[in-house]
Amino acid sequence: MAGGPPFGGQFDEVVPHLTIAQGQDDAVLEEAAADLRGRLPVTARVSSVDLMVHDGTSWQQRASFALR
């Protein structure tokens, strides 16, 4: 793999995921979880993925990768 393994090999397994909410009050997280519970699993066609990085304040797109 060009550039080496994800996260420099720090983790044995990297699981792709979608973050719905982060750093919110428990009530907001519980409401989001309740709303999503009946909608999972999500099935979708994905044409690209974005690598996002957090600088301590905000998330920024570092790169975008087209999928075939």
Stockholm file with secondary structure:
# STOCKHOLM 1.0

chainA/1-68         MAGGPPFGGQFDEVVPHLTIAQGQDDAVLEEAAADLRGRLPVTARVSSVDLMVHDGTSWQQRASFALR
#=GR chainA/1-68 SS CTTCSGGGGCSSCCCCCCCCCCSCCHHHHHHHHHHHHTTCSCCCCCSEEEEEEECSSCEEEEEEEECC
#=GC SS_cons        CTTCSGGGGCSSCCCCCCCCCCSCCHHHHHHHHHHHHTTCSCCCCCSEEEEEEECSSCEEEEEEEECC
//
